[in-house]
Amino acid sequence: MKLALAALLPACIGGVQAAQCAVDQDCPASSVCIGAVCHPGTREVDGGVCESIHPSWVDINQNFVQVGCGVRATNCHSAEGAAAGSGLVFAGDAYQRLVNAPSADGGFILVKPGDPDHSLLAIKLHLTTTYDPLYGSGMPPDRPGQTCAAAQDAVRQWILSGAGPN
């Protein structure tokens, strides 16, 4: 009976699927709504999101890098945004563009496996200023130092454990 009734109900115009979420309350516990998709994490007091990520590349890329750095055209590391910045594109799987890769100026390694203290990614996530004479802006540049501690820790632990592609 339910199947027959569902077949009679109108679908979205143009075949568009309904959004998975519109607000955080539409998501399961310990998840937030970002771009109509529920992501594991919590909303911070200032409205920012603290992603719940595990220290693995797959989880970091899916739930941190692609959510905040490289998806939307307005993000610094999207194909569009990178043209005006460092040129570093995170869209898709950015693993090869990060691990053992030199910074744009050639002075740093973006992710140095086993060494988060000398990995520019971990350093820039930890910076709290818009300009550091050695490293440049903290990330994200419009809110340096606002990447939550849990996300920073996951990135550091992933690098410390060898920055594998898992």
C-alpha positions, 0 to 999 in steps of 0.5 A, a space after each residue: 500500500 505504501 509503495 502505491 501511495 508513494 508512486 502517486 505523490 508528486 516528485 520534485 520538479 525536474 527530478 531534483 532530490 530533496 536536500 538531506 538537511 536544511 538546518 543542523 537539527 535535520 541531521 543525526 546527533 553529533 552532525 551538522 548541516 553544511 551545504 545541504 549535507 550532514 557532516 559529522 561534527 559540532 557547531 561552535 559558539 561562533 557558528 563555525 563547525 568542528 568536524 569530527 574526523 579521524 586521523 586518516 587521509 580518507 576522513 580528513 579529505 572527505 570531512 575537512 579538506 573538501 568541506 572547508 577548503 576545496 569544494 565551493 568556488 569561493 574557497 581558496 583551494 577550489 579550482 577557481 579560488 586557487 587562481 587568485 591565491 597560492 595555486 594549490 587546488 584541493 578539489 577532489 583527492 588532494 593527497 598527491 598535491 600535499 604529501 611531500 610536495 613543496 610550498 609555492 615558494 619552495 621553502 617548505 614541505 606541505 605535508 612532511 610524513 612523520 613530522 607535523 612540526 615541519 609540515 606547512 599544513 599543520 603549521 598554518 592550521 595552528 597560526 592565529 594571525 593573518 600574517 606571519 613573517 615566516 609562514 604567511 597567513 594562518 588558515 583559513 585566511 579570513 579566520 586564522 586560528 579558528 580551525 577547531 582543536 579536534 580537526 588540528 589534532 586529527 591532521 597532526 596525528 595523521 602526519 605523525 603516523 606517516 601521512 598515509 593515503 588510507 
